[in-house]
Amino acid sequence: MNELVHPRARAAGPSRGSAPRETTRTNDPERTKANILQVAASEFAEKGLAGARIDEIAALTQTSKRMIYYYFGSKEGLYLAVLEESYKRVRDIEAELHLRDLEPEQALRRLVAFTFDHHLQHEDFIRLVMNENIARGQYLAQSTRIQELNVPAVEAIQHLYARGIAQGIFRPGLDPVDIHASISALSFFNVSNRHTFGLIFKVDTTSAAYIAHRRDNVVEMIVRFMRAP
């Protein structure tokens, strides 16, 4: 993962003669907030909103509860900020795919492959989304940014789809939001259900061969679904 690595437990003190450990304390508020959000994302993903503890997040970031509340207002405020940042990070990376520079089908293949890989490599994101769905979206519903954050995802699909129709590559009559839902669903399942699916069907869902085969199939399913007859 590209994010700043953080300790998952209190680090032991430096050994005699060694250089002091670098702490996460900083006079840079944005860096401090980013570190808190990263650590909190792991805590909320693993333990849920109810199980996560601000004390533990403060200890892992070497900040204080007071500072966390200063930046985010409350535990629920921090949780909502984590959700927003998680979606923002996905959209920021999608913007770097330069889909408009590619032919429509190539752009579609790159987008689907990216979504599959991102979900596979960011299980915390999947857990956060699953937890929020269990809560029926009650915290995300309070966000004033979530629709704005996700507009680029649909716009990217809308643009490549329109180019594909104009070139006779894609069939008309499809909804970009529905295309986005299909890409998300096929990519999400591989992480959210991999343990139960693997146990039920005796499949090693973590093997490189399985993942590569599944990735190719997901990309091909979306392309064939959209391709003109």
N, C-alpha and C positions, 0 to 999 in steps of 0.2 A: 504494500500500500504506500501511497505517496505522502500520507499524512505524517505529522510529527509523531515520533514514537514516544510513548509515555510508559512509566513503570506501572505494573499492575499491583504492586504492593510497596510498602514503605521500604526504601532502600536502606541497607545497612550502612553504618558509618564507615568512613574511609579507613583502610588499614594503616598501621604505623609506617610512616615514610612515604606514603602514597599521596598524590595530589588530591585536594578536596574535590568531592563530587560537585559537578555543576548542578545548580538547582534550577527550578523553573521560575523562580521569582524574577521579575523584570519590571522595569519602569515603562515598558511599552504596553499600554492598556489593550491594544488590539491583539498583540501576541498572547497576553494573559487570557483574554476572552477566548481566543481560538484554542488554547490549550485546555481550558475548562470545558469547552464544547466537545472537544475530542474525547477527553476522559469521560465526561458525562454520557456521551453517546454509547460508549462501551458498557457503562454501568446500567443505563436504562435498557439497552438491548438485552443484557444478560439477566437483569432482575426485575424489569418492568418499572413503571412509575412508583408503584406502592413499595417495592422491595429496595429500590435504590436509596442510598443515604447521602445527604449533603455532607455529613461529616467525613465520609469515606472519599467523596469526590474532592473535598478540600484537602485531605491528607495526600491523596495521589497527585494533586497538582501543586502541593506545597503553597497553597493560598489559605484563605480563611473562609468560614461560613459567611462572615460579614461582607467580605469582598464579593462572594458569589451572589449574595442577596442584593448588593449594591448594583451589580451589573444586570442581573436578571429578575430581580424583584421577589421571586419565590421559587420553590421547587418546581411548581407547575410552569412558571415562566421559563425556567431553564429547560425543562422538558420540551416546551413548545419551540424554543430557540434551537434546540438540537434537531427537532423534526424539520424545521425550515432550512437549517444549514445542510442537513443530509440531502434534501431535494435540490438545494442550490448547487451543491458540489457535483451532483450528477449532470445538471444542466450546463454548468460551466465546462465540464469535460466534453459534453456533446458538442458544444460550440467550437471546440478545437478539432473536430473531425473534418471540418471543411467540406461538408456534403455538397455544397453548391458548386464545388470545383470538379465534381465527379459526374459521370453519366448516371441517369436515374437508377438503373438496376444496380450498378456498382455502389452508389450512395446508399441504397436500401440495404444491400448486403453488409456494408460497413456498419450501418446503424444497428441492425439486428445483432450482428456479431459483438459489437461493443456492449449492447445492453445485456446480452448473455454473459459476457466476460465480467462486466462490472458487478452484476448481481452475484456471480459465483465468487468473486474476490472480496465482496463486502457483505458478509453475512450479518454484520451489525445493522446495516441498512434494512435488510429483509426482516430481521427481528423487530426493529423499530416499527416498520410498517405493519407487521402482523399484530404487534401489541396495540397499536393505535386502532386497527380494525376491530380487535376484541373490545376496545372501548367505544366502538361505533363512531370513531372519528370525532369524539367530543372535544378534544383539545385542538386538533387541526382545524376544526370549525371556527375556532376563535382567532385564527391567523388572518391578518389583513394582507399578507404577502403571498400566500400559497398559490392562488390562481395566477398572479403575475409571474411567480417563479417558474411555473410550468407551461406558460404560453409558448416559450421557444421550442419545447418538445413537439407540440402539435404543429407549429408553424414550419418546422423543418420537414416534417412528414408531408404537410400540405404542399410545400414548394416542390419537393422531389416527385411527389405524386402527380402534380399538375404538369411538370415537365415530361414525365413518363407518358401521360395521356396524350400530350401534344405530339409526342414522337411515335405514338401507337404501341408503346411497350406495355403500359398498364391498362387494364380494363376500366371503363368509367363506372360511376355509381357507388364508389366506396367512400366511407366517411373517415377522414383523418384521425378523429378521436377513436373510432373503432379499430383502425389499424394500430394505433398506439396501444390500445388495450390488448390486442392480440399479441403484439411483440412483448409487452410487459408480462402477460400471463404465461406465455411459453418459457420466458426466461426466469420468472419468479418461482415457478413450480420446482425447478431443478434444485433450488436451495431450500425452499420452505418445506418440501416433502421428501427430500432425498433420504432421510433416515428411515422413515416409514416405508417408502417405496422400495428401498434397497432390502429391507428386512422381509417384506411381503413376497417380493419376487426374486429374492436371492441374487441380487445384482450389486456389484461393487460400484456404487455411484461416485466414488472418489477416484477411481482409476483414470489415468490419462487417456486410455483408449475409449472408455465409456464417455468421458466428457467431450472429447474431440468428435466422436460419432454423433452425440446428442446435439452438439453445437451446429454441426453441418446440417443435421436434419431440421433444426429449428429455423435456420436461415433459409433452407430450401422450401420449407412449408410456407413461410411468409411470401417469398418471391413467387412461388407457384400460385398462391392465393390471389396475388395482385396482377399477375401477368395476363396480358390480353390473349384471347384464344387464337 
